[in-house]
Amino acid sequence: MTRADWVIVISAVALLPFLYALYWGNAAPGDRVLVLVNGKQVLAASLATDTEFTVDGPLGTSHIKVHGGQVRFTDSPCANKLCVHTGWLQHGGEFAACLPNRVSLVVSGLNNRYDTINF
């Protein structure tokens, strides 16, 4: 490898931590949650107000809880409950989905976090 190749490789390696922190590490807390059924938004709720609500999907009713600026599935009619085990969501760009019931939660904020799924 030439000297120029080494400069490019070292520059790229040095830039990676900065890019990671910029795009994946510093998401601001979300301010609202969007609830989608079959890919269509059916509800938008503020994360500032503690509440619980239900959303009907093809398999049945999903239960969602907003508390302390966070949101999560508390129950869903799916078999393996992966959506419930996802836990609390609070940063912009985070999401949880009950794929069998076609219900998903997306946290929206000013500075959304990106990952390989929603990038």
C-alpha positions as CSV (number, residue, x, y, z in Angstrom):
1,M,0.0,0.0,0.0
2,T,1.2,3.5,-0.7
3,R,1.4,6.3,1.7
4,A,-1.8,7.9,0.4
5,D,-3.6,4.6,0.9
6,W,-2.5,4.5,4.6
7,V,-3.6,8.1,5.0
8,I,-7.1,7.2,3.7
9,V,-7.4,4.1,5.9
10,I,-6.2,5.9,9.1
11,S,-8.5,8.9,8.3
12,A,-11.5,6.6,7.9
13,V,-10.8,4.7,11.1
14,A,-10.4,7.9,13.0
15,L,-13.7,9.2,11.6
16,L,-15.8,6.2,12.6
17,P,-16.2,7.0,16.3
18,F,-17.3,10.5,15.5
19,L,-19.9,9.3,12.9
20,Y,-21.2,6.7,15.4
21,A,-21.7,9.3,18.1
22,L,-23.3,11.8,15.6
23,Y,-25.8,9.5,14.0
24,W,-26.4,6.7,16.5
25,G,-25.5,7.8,19.9
26,N,-27.0,11.2,20.7
27,A,-30.7,10.9,20.0
28,A,-32.8,13.4,21.9
29,P,-35.8,12.2,23.9
30,G,-38.9,11.8,21.8
31,D,-41.9,14.0,22.2
32,R,-44.7,11.9,20.7
33,V,-45.5,8.3,19.7
34,L,-47.1,7.4,16.4
35,V,-49.2,4.2,16.3
36,L,-49.5,2.5,13.0
37,V,-51.8,-0.4,12.0
38,N,-51.1,-2.1,8.6
39,G,-48.6,0.8,7.9
40,K,-51.2,3.5,8.4
41,Q,-51.1,6.0,11.3
42,V,-54.2,5.6,13.5
43,L,-53.0,7.5,16.5
44,A,-50.5,10.1,17.7
45,A,-50.0,10.7,21.4
46,S,-47.8,13.0,23.4
47,L,-45.2,11.3,25.6
48,A,-45.6,14.1,28.1
49,T,-49.0,12.8,29.3
50,D,-49.2,9.5,31.1
51,T,-52.0,7.4,29.5
52,E,-52.9,3.9,28.4
53,F,-54.8,3.0,25.2
54,T,-55.8,0.1,23.1
55,V,-55.4,-0.4,19.4
56,D,-57.2,-3.1,17.4
57,G,-55.2,-5.1,14.8
58,P,-56.1,-8.1,12.7
59,L,-55.4,-10.6,15.5
60,G,-57.0,-8.6,18.3
61,T,-56.3,-5.7,20.7
62,S,-52.8,-4.4,21.6
63,H,-52.4,-2.5,24.8
64,I,-50.0,0.4,24.9
65,K,-48.8,2.5,27.9
66,V,-47.3,5.9,28.0
67,H,-45.5,6.8,31.3
68,G,-42.8,9.2,32.2
69,G,-41.9,10.2,28.7
70,Q,-41.7,6.6,27.6
71,V,-44.0,4.2,25.7
72,R,-44.3,0.4,25.5
73,F,-46.6,-2.5,24.5
74,T,-48.0,-3.9,27.8
75,D,-50.0,-6.7,26.1
76,S,-50.7,-8.0,22.6
77,P,-52.5,-11.0,21.1
78,C,-49.4,-12.4,19.4
79,A,-47.9,-15.7,20.5
80,N,-44.3,-14.9,21.4
81,K,-44.8,-11.3,22.8
82,L,-41.6,-9.9,21.3
83,C,-43.3,-6.5,21.1
84,V,-43.9,-6.6,24.9
85,H,-40.4,-7.8,25.6
86,T,-39.0,-4.9,23.6
87,G,-39.6,-2.7,26.7
88,W,-39.7,1.0,27.0
89,L,-39.0,3.4,24.1
90,Q,-38.1,7.0,24.7
91,H,-35.7,8.3,22.0
92,G,-36.6,9.7,18.7
93,G,-36.4,7.0,16.0
94,E,-37.0,4.0,18.3
95,F,-39.8,1.7,17.4
96,A,-41.4,-1.6,18.4
97,A,-43.7,-3.7,16.3
98,C,-46.1,-6.6,16.8
99,L,-45.7,-8.1,13.4
100,P,-48.5,-10.8,13.7
101,N,-51.0,-8.1,14.7
102,R,-49.6,-5.5,12.3
103,V,-49.3,-2.8,15.1
104,S,-46.2,-0.7,15.5
105,L,-45.0,2.2,17.7
106,V,-42.6,4.8,16.4
107,V,-41.2,7.5,18.8
108,S,-40.8,10.8,17.0
109,G,-38.6,13.6,18.1
110,L,-36.4,16.5,16.9
111,N,-33.2,14.5,16.7
112,N,-34.1,10.9,15.7
113,R,-31.7,8.0,16.3
114,Y,-30.9,5.9,13.2
115,D,-30.0,2.3,12.9
116,T,-29.7,-0.2,10.1
117,I,-33.4,-0.9,10.1
118,N,-34.7,2.6,9.8
119,F,-31.8,4.3,8.1
